[in-house]
Amino acid sequence: METLIKNYKTKSINMKKEKRETKREKEKEVLALFKKEGEDMLKSIKQARKVLKEAKKDNMRKEKIYADPPPYLPLGKEFPLLKGTMEVTGELELEGQLETEDREEPAVKTQKQTRQENAEGLQLDCYRQARTALEKMKACQEDKTWFEEGLERKRRKDRDIVAQAQALEEEMEEKIRESGKKIREVNKLERGKSKLFYGSEDENQAEELFENGKGEQGRDKGTLRPLAAQLPILIKGEQGQYVPWASQDLEGLVTRLPDIHEGAGKFIKVFEEETMGKLLAVGDVKALLAKILGGTKMDEILLTTTLNRAVNSHNMDGIVFDAFRPAVWQALRAEYPIRLNPKSLKGEGIGDLENPTTYVQKELKRWKQETEGDPERDPLMSRERVTT
């Protein structure tokens, strides 16, 4: 502002001289006012700083932590320096004088004496070196003893570990043999007592047929379960046992399930409701899928999952299905996606006393169950909103 006022030119065509001078005077007054205010402010700031500095010094004097040091001792008097000579006559006795005996200077050794002493020193040095070497050998022998003891301990520990591993391996083999015996006993009971597969009550004859691989069903030797029945695993006590189901139960389950070609989501939902509380095996699901889809289509689907080893093999039929459930369901949903017909969807009316929020949440839940999709992102719902 000060620069603008200094550079201001009073000559102007559109303004009269008196008005220009009046305006110029007012601007100078405003500038002087700013200068005065600024100088007063600077003075007050300097004064305040000075006051604060003095107050800080006073506080430091009042809040002094350490006491003043004691005064220094006064210096002694300085004696004058005397110059001259002093003569002592008579006997001079000193108190506390050290008494010494007069000793003669040692005699000079001859060359022979020096040679003998050097020879004795060399003998002593050889003895010291030999003693040091013996001590080192003794220390090495002790270290070797400790090292051998450590190796022996390690060997004993390794032998104990190997013995424990062998004992554990033998115990595992024994348990495997016992479990194999139990499985064979269960298979014998299933094969011998089942009239469904043989139509005979003679258990010995049924066992011989299955052991020789000549059963009427033409099953492979060593198969745990028959193919024509669904045998879910039920927990009794702490062990899983195979409980056979009759074939009509499987037929009834198939009739109660919806058509998988309309969407695997509904099929899986009804299947899990029907089999709730039962621990299914891989063979149960294989039997169901073979009944509904056929063996070829079932093998194609299982090859895309972690159950590819179960295709054309019965070795995994007795394994619990829960570990493979997500992969199989995902493969079924990918093979049979949901087919939605908007005309078949009918909404239920809201009740007279029903809360609108509850009704909306119920219908959204029903939509998700029917379509397996988010209604907010569904293109059908967005199209209806645009048309409305």
Secondary structure by P-SEA (a helix, b strand, c coil): caaaaaacccccccccaaaaaaaaaaaaaaaaaaaaaaaaaaaaaaaaaaaaaaaaaaaaaaacccccccccccccbbbbbbbbbbbbccbbbbcbbbbbccccccccccaaaaaaaaaaaaaaaaaaaaaaaaaaaaaaaaaaaaaaaaaaaaaaaaaaaaaaaaaaaaaaaaaaaaaaaaaaaaaaaaaaacccccccccaaaaaaaaaaccccccccccccccccbbbbbbbcccbbbbbbbcaaaaaaaaaacccccccaaaaaaaaaaaaccccccaaaaaaaaaacccaaaaaaaaaacccccccccccccccccccaaaaaaaaaaaacccccccccbbbbbbcccccaaaaaaaaaaaaaaaccccccccaaaaaaaaac
